């Protein structure tokens, strides 16, 4: 299953670069679209669980998209942040403005428009405004829901353990009561 996701991710890179010159395709957009198209699993699956704090603090830690235009960081934590940020921005843009407009932005890049001009032309907003809106939107997410989503398995495991302890104590108390009743008879 993971190989299929990685294949879709890398195929998306190939298709993007076949149609859009690298000079018109910022690195953050390249990675964001590849993750979006492949269902977000691909190479990020390898990092699952290692950098949860990055996801939980994405709004606070976000690297400006301008810094991610030509290359991604080499530090593993910053690299994961860049991948997570790229996907988050693409998801936001598609959800807020629609898939058709997002595809139109990619088509304009394929025609040789700069990314700032493509966003402004299609969305009637410059890229930096869309980036600010995205950052505001992730700052306003319900942080406890995000935390819960990331720690759900651990919480279920702890809850299961607590329920097992409670059930054990209940059984012990019930057995003790039954023994006392037998002694009284």
ABEGO torsion letter per residue (X at the ends): XAAAAAAAAAAAAAAAAAABBAAABBAAAAAAAAAAAAGGBEAAAAABGAAAAAAAAAAAABBBAAAAAABBBABAAAAAAAAAAAAAAAAAAAAAAEAAAAAAAAAAAAAGBBAAAAAAAAAGBBAAAAAAAAAAAAAABBAAAAAAAAAAAAAAAAAAAAAAAAAAAAAAAAAAAAAAAAAAX
